[in-house]
Amino acid sequence: MAALLIIDMQRDFLEPGGFGEMLGNDVSQLRRTIAPNKALLAVWRAVGALVIHTREGHRPDLADLPSAKKIRGRGATRIGDPGPMGRILVRGEAGHDIIPELYPAAGEPVIDKPGKGAFFATDLHAILQNQGIQQLVVTGVTTEVCVNTTVREANDRGYDCLVVSDCCGSYFPEFHEMGLRMIAAQGGIFGWVAPSATIIQALKSSMMMKESAE
């Protein structure tokens, strides 16, 4: 069984005026992933398969924020400071939430993670095991950081991963390209990479076969 894992499609990362743009990043590089993610998500939901969303962020008291992480990044504004959409990377703040275009439907688990990888200090592994999931179709941002880290964590835990190339993005196009190449190197050292159109077509074919058999 497979699950769709959508990584960190959060307002502060993708929306104009958010924390990502405040740091000088071009959010259009991430926003180009919204449309293909919406298309894939719609078909995935129609199939009735498991969808899981993640959000990177910390407790309001920042007790789970290591000093080594807090001091990273450029600029005077850091995690926990006031930002354009509330306190930066703090759970419960507007900027921490998932963008409306991909908002979780009722019953879809949301994993709040304090690190880059979705398995660190979360119950994601337990959820996947309880649901009998062995394969992950992974999308989200950013390709070279949270997507790559999560796929590597998943690989070490025995999951097969398929990363959807046009449903992932980076503020730096060259990092996106290299992030995908790292995953797929040596015949799929961490997983496989494919465009959303291929996956959507496979899902639709599966739905048609199921309908014809009924």
Sequence and secondary structure as in RCSB ss.txt:
>XXXX:A:sequence
MAALLIIDMQRDFLEPGGFGEMLGNDVSQLRRTIAPNKALLAVWRAVGALVIHTREGHRPDLADLPSAKKIRGRG
ATRIGDPGPMGRILVRGEAGHDIIPELYPAAGEPVIDKPGKGAFFATDLHAILQNQGIQQLVVTGVTTEVCVNTT
VREANDRGYDCLVVSDCCGSYFPEFHEMGLRMIAAQGGIFGWVAPSATIIQALKSSMMMKESAE
>XXXX:A:secstr
 EEEEEE  BHHHHSTTSHHHHTT  THHHHTTHHHHHHHHHHHHHHT EEEEEEE B TT TT  HHHHT SSS
S  TTSEETTEETTBTTSGGGSB GGG   TT  EEEESSSSSSTTSSHHHHHHHTT  EEEEEEE IIIIIHHH
HHHHHHTT EEEEEEEEEE SSHHHHHHHHHHHHHHHHSS EEE HHHHHHHHHHHHHHHHHH 
